[in-house]
Amino acid sequence: MPRVPSSASDFAACARCGYCNAVCPTYAVLGWESSSPRGRLRSAAEGRRDLGAAGRRYDCTLCGRCAQVCPVDYDLPALWHHLRGKAVEAATAPPFVERLARTVDAAKNVFDLPNDERAEWVAFMTDAPADAFTRPRAEVLYYVGCVSSFSPAVQGIPQDFARLLTAAGVDFTLAGGEEWCCGFPLRVAGLAPQTEALRRHNLERLAAIGAQRVVFTCPSCLREWREHYGVTQVELLSAAEFLDALVREGRLALGPLNLSVTYHDPCDLGRGCGVFEAPRRLLAAVPGLKLRELPEHHLDGVCCGGGGDFEMRDAAAAGEVAAGLARMVRETAPQAVATACPQCQRMLQEGLHRLGEELPVWDLAQILQRSRQEGSSNG
C-alpha cells in the first residue's frame, strides 16, 4: 500500500535511485535537481522551509508518474500536496497562490470572469434549445468546469457533449452561473480549507436539481468530487464512461470516420481516476477510425504540462512540457489527436503549435459528434 513519507526513517528509506526523476515531465524541462521529485523529497527530509524550497514544491504537475515508478512505494503526490499546504501556512508559497485564492473567492472561477457567464458557450450554438440546457430539475447534472466554461479554445467540448446528450435523449441540465469552481485548483495549490465553501455550494445545487448522476468532461473536477465531496447516493461519471454506456446501449448511432487517431491519457482521468478503457472503447466504436497508441500510454501516460497549477507557476515551462508530449504524438504520425480533458486539449494545441504542427486536437465528445455529422452527410 503506498504511504506518505513523514518521519526521518521514512525519508531515509528513499533509494535515491532517480527513477522518479527519469519520468518527471517538469524535471525534463527545468533540469534542476532541486525541482525534481528526488530533490524535493531531500528538501523535505532536511526540513527546509525557506522561500526557495517552498517554491520548488510547485515545480510539479502532480501527474503521479513519480509514484508509479517508486521502488519504495511512496505516495509522492500526497506528499507534494502536504508540503504545499505547509508552504501556505508558512506564507512561503509563490505569489500566484494568493492571487488564485482571491480570484476564486471573489469570482467563483479561476479565470476571474463574471460567473453568470459560465454557460455563455451555449449562445454560440445555433441548435441550442430555448432553455439553453438549464432546467430546474433533471436526472443528470452536467458539471462543466471552469476551463471548458470560460476558455474559447475548448468550448467546443461542452457544445458537442450537450449535443450528444440531447441526441441520446438524456434528461440533463447545467447549473449555469450557479456552478462554482470545484475547488481542485485551490486544493493542489495547498489551499484545501478554502475549498469547503465551494463544495457545500455545489452540493446544495445538486440537491436542488435532484440529479441521480453528475457527469464531467473535466477529469480534475471529477477527481475532486470523487475524492473530497463525500457523495454516496449519486453516481459520479466521466464523460467517457457515460458516453461509453450510451453507445453500448444503442442510444448513440455513430457514423464512419476514416481517420487515424492517437489517444492521450489525461493524468487525472487515467492514473487519478483509473479510467483507461472507456475512451478506447469509444474510439473503437467509430467505424473506420484507427487508434495509434503513443509509445507511453495507460499508467505510463505522459503529462501535458497543464496539471498541478504548474501553468500558473511557470507558463513557459508548462509549454515546453506540452511540446515534449507533442513530439511523442508526432512519432505516431496520426491525422488527429484525441484526449478527454479540456486542459490537456489546450496544452496539446500549444505544444503542437510550438513544433509547427497543424494536427487537430479533439475531445472524445467532439470526435463522436463529428462521426455523427459526417456519417449522416455520407448517408
Helices and strands as residue ranges (DSSP letters): H 8-12, H 19-23, H 25-30, G 33-35, H 37-45, H 51-56, H 65-69, H 76-89, H 95-107, G 115-117, G 120-124, E 140-143, H 146-150, G 152-154, H 156-167, E 172-173, G 176-178, H 184-188, G 192-195, H 196-209, E 213-216, H 219-228, E 235-238, H 239-248, E 259-263, I 268-272, H 277-284, E 289-291, G 298-300, H 310-313, H 315-331, E 336-339, H 342-354, E 361-363, H 364-378
